[in-house]
Amino acid sequence: MPPSHPTDASPAPHASDPGPRHPQAPTLATARLTLTGHVLADLDDCAAMWADARVYAMIGGTPRSREEVWIRLLRSIGQWTAFGYGSWIVRETVTGRLIGEMGLIEARRAILPPIDGPGAIGPEMGWTLTGDAQGQGYASEAMAAVLAWADPRIAATTCIIDPSNAPSLRLAERLGYRLRIEGRYRDAPILILDRRA
């Protein structure tokens, strides 16, 4: 028998392992929005979104280069194959305009205290909107669709939010997230919230 290599092993399942893998994101629809899995053709729209400084006003960080967005796009595509869940591109149904990205991620961030690994609650849930799409109820609408898909498959999720991001904190509360603990990420304070399906 050949020696085992770390790359040969399947990822360790979460306590909330969704079971059978979904190699591609299912399409979700709401009254105004269509949520689809990432595809390579999304690069231009994603690069424009992640280059917009308004996107970072509440989530921190700085605009990303096209190269960084390319790597992020590949990660988003690959998560569905690796974990059976992932994130979606969110577009206005009528116009086709990209307004954001949201869903589940396995970021393996260096958060203190750790939110993944042994004792993890579940994968991280996140939402980001373009500057033009903020304040129109899109995040609530899209996240309701994401949670309707995730709840039967994933027992619990975690989200991290900057304490000054009042809109995301209000949304998280409406979605059923509750504060677990305060933490730190990249030397900045964060709030770690959990939600059970």
Protein Blocks (a to p, Z undefined) as FASTA:
>chain_A
ZZddfklpccdddfklgbjadfbdcddddfkbccddddfklmmmmmmmmmpmklmmmngp
adddfklmmmmmmmmmmmmmmnopacdddddfklopafbdcddddekpacdddfehehia
bdcddddddfklgonlmmmmmmmmmmmmmmmmmmbdcddddfklmmlmmmmmmnopacfb
dcdeehiacddddddZZ
